[in-house]
């Protein structure tokens, strides 16, 4: 019965190909031993090369050593290539403050990857079964509000030099135990599986029997649900990636992503959600455990807020900045840099952006006076101006603006011009020797004295790929 169910599953989902090299994770327990026995029985038909891998996690002393020896002897009996390994889970737990299960999983998959590369294997085959799928789905349901978490255990995914596959997701634990008994397999048993201190064991001992009592074939229903959710998720994820390209306000950088609120709102909520998570997946090397559906809700609150400038903190120093019609995702692990330099006349200076500011003397030519990236000043005040100071803003900076009859705070000019909050502290200003702000480069020019009777001028010109 096991063989028939698994064969149908393998064929329907095209899990393997002929002539492949299979690396099989084997613990000595019933699931992995039944898997190894089943694959070995199919080996000749598929022309497979099989390598069994058993790993000692340094958690159970002599019992773990005995498990490795048991698998080794089984492989010798059936003429299967065997590789044993040892990984230090207690050491990794201490170094990185991980739980036992997470540390063991990380080291185990690293070892599997090494062996896949060594043998240039096509598949890593693991013995997760239908009951494992039920436990996983319900565990995630209690912990997460993210629909993608309900995809469950994937039956096939890219891994190392090939794919990780789980052909036993088509069957349940009872079928495995029956197969072991009929095949003369006396597997090793890990006593910790009978304890409910681990979450999975708790679900296995207390919840699973109740669910299977209601539906003995629940593993079939849950597996079909997992496959359906995965297919829907993959399609929506692809659509979200395409949509995200359209809502990006600027090219993606290593630590920042800027998106247009108005464009984002034109897409269905399902895609908006996925775009949010795509951005997080890009900015976070590993999604932090502290990230929850509440942060997602904060993002949508920000999206629909009437406030012009709002900042929200996410885990691991990531911040969301809403500024008018833009939301910026930015890492906040660096202080705002300080910048101040002098600009002689004639001369030039390089801004932190890599763009240049040039100062030159002009005669009887002020044709460029209205250009956005050019500032013209009378040479009669050269002593007052030269050298100019080019710097970022300081608290209290003010500028004399034409038509006001007085000065105005630089902060208020930024607000009036709807400059995003995160750009204001790194926007270059030109200041004279008396501390007066003459030019917020590319944005606002200060009030310039009458230039009609002046024969010589100082021209400041901003040049670069970045235009304000």
Rosetta blueprint (number, residue, H / E / L):
1 X L
2 X H
3 X H
4 X H
5 X H
6 X H
7 X H
8 X H
9 X H
10 X H
11 X H
12 X H
13 X H
14 X L
15 X L
16 X L
17 X L
18 X L
19 X L
20 X L
21 X E
22 X E
23 X E
24 X E
25 X E
26 X L
27 X L
28 X L
29 X L
30 X H
31 X H
32 X H
33 X H
34 X H
35 X H
36 X H
37 X H
38 X H
39 X H
40 X H
41 X H
42 X H
43 X H
44 X H
45 X H
46 X H
47 X L
48 X L
49 X E
50 X E
51 X E
52 X E
53 X E
54 X E
55 X E
56 X E
57 X L
58 X L
59 X L
60 X L
61 X H
62 X H
63 X H
64 X H
65 X H
66 X H
67 X H
68 X H
69 X H
70 X H
71 X H
72 X H
73 X H
74 X H
75 X H
76 X H
77 X H
78 X L
79 X L
80 X L
81 X E
82 X E
83 X E
84 X E
85 X E
86 X E
87 X L
88 X L
89 X H
90 X H
91 X H
92 X H
93 X H
94 X H
95 X H
96 X H
97 X L
98 X L
99 X L
100 X H
101 X H
102 X H
103 X H
104 X H
105 X H
106 X H
107 X H
108 X H
109 X H
110 X H
111 X H
112 X H
113 X H
114 X H
115 X H
116 X H
117 X H
118 X H
119 X H
120 X L
121 X L
122 X L
123 X E
124 X E
125 X E
126 X L
127 X L
128 X L
129 X L
130 X H
131 X H
132 X H
133 X H
134 X H
135 X H
136 X H
137 X H
138 X H
139 X H
140 X H
141 X H
142 X H
143 X H
144 X L
145 X L
146 X L
147 X H
148 X H
149 X H
150 X H
151 X H
152 X L
153 X L
154 X L
155 X L
156 X E
157 X E
158 X E
159 X E
160 X L
161 X L
162 X E
163 X E
164 X E
165 X E
166 X L
167 X H
168 X H
169 X H
170 X H
171 X L
172 X L
173 X H
174 X H
175 X H
176 X H
177 X H
178 X H
179 X H
180 X H
181 X H
182 X H
183 X H
184 X L
185 X L
186 X L
187 X L
188 X L
189 X L
190 X L
191 X H
192 X H
193 X H
194 X H
195 X L
196 X L
197 X L
198 X L
199 X H
200 X H
201 X H
202 X H
203 X H
204 X H
205 X H
206 X H
207 X H
208 X H
209 X H
210 X H
211 X H
212 X H
213 X H
214 X H
215 X L
216 X L
217 X L
218 X H
219 X H
220 X H
221 X H
222 X H
223 X H
224 X H
225 X H
226 X H
227 X H
228 X H
229 X H
230 X H
231 X H
232 X H
233 X H
234 X H
235 X H
236 X H
237 X H
238 X H
239 X H
240 X H
241 X H
242 X H
243 X H
244 X H
245 X H
246 X H
247 X H
248 X E
249 X L
250 X L
251 X L
252 X L
253 X L
254 X L
255 X L
256 X E
257 X E
258 X E
259 X E
260 X E
261 X H
262 X H
263 X H
264 X H
265 X L
266 X L
267 X L
268 X L
269 X H
270 X H
271 X H
272 X H
273 X H
274 X H
275 X H
276 X H
277 X H
278 X H
279 X H
280 X H
281 X H
282 X H
283 X H
284 X L
285 X L
286 X L
287 X L
288 X L
289 X L
290 X L
291 X L
292 X L
293 X H
294 X H
295 X H
296 X H
297 X H
298 X H
299 X H
300 X H
301 X H
302 X H
303 X H
304 X L
305 X L
306 X L
307 X L
308 X L
309 X E
310 X E
311 X E
312 X E
313 X E
314 X E
315 X L
316 X L
317 X L
318 X E
319 X E
320 X E
321 X E
322 X E
323 X E
324 X L
325 X L
326 X E
327 X E
328 X E
329 X E
330 X E
331 X E
332 X L
333 X L
334 X L
335 X L
336 X L
337 X L
338 X L
339 X L
340 X E
341 X E
342 X E
343 X E
344 X L
345 X L
346 X L
347 X E
348 X E
349 X E
350 X E
351 X L
352 X L
353 X L
354 X L
355 X L
356 X E
357 X E
358 X E
359 X E
360 X E
361 X E
362 X E
363 X E
364 X L
365 X L
366 X L
367 X L
368 X L
369 X L
370 X L
371 X L
372 X L
373 X L
374 X E
375 X E
376 X E
377 X E
378 X E
379 X H
380 X H
381 X H
382 X H
383 X H
384 X H
385 X H
386 X L
387 X L
388 X E
389 X E
390 X E
391 X E
392 X L
393 X L
394 X L
395 X L
396 X L
397 X L
398 X E
399 X E
400 X E
401 X L
402 X L
403 X L
404 X L
405 X L
406 X L
407 X E
408 X E
409 X E
410 X H
411 X H
412 X H
413 X H
414 X H
415 X H
416 X H
417 X L
418 X L
419 X L
420 X L
421 X H
422 X H
423 X H
424 X H
425 X L
426 X L
427 X L
428 X L
429 X E
430 X E
431 X E
432 X L
433 X L
434 X L
435 X L
436 X L
437 X E
438 X E
439 X E
440 X E
441 X L
442 X L
443 X L
444 X E
445 X E
446 X L
447 X L
448 X L
449 X L
450 X L
451 X L
452 X L
453 X L
454 X L
455 X L
456 X E
457 X E
458 X E
459 X E
460 X E
461 X E
462 X E
463 X E
464 X L
465 X L
466 X L
467 X L
468 X L
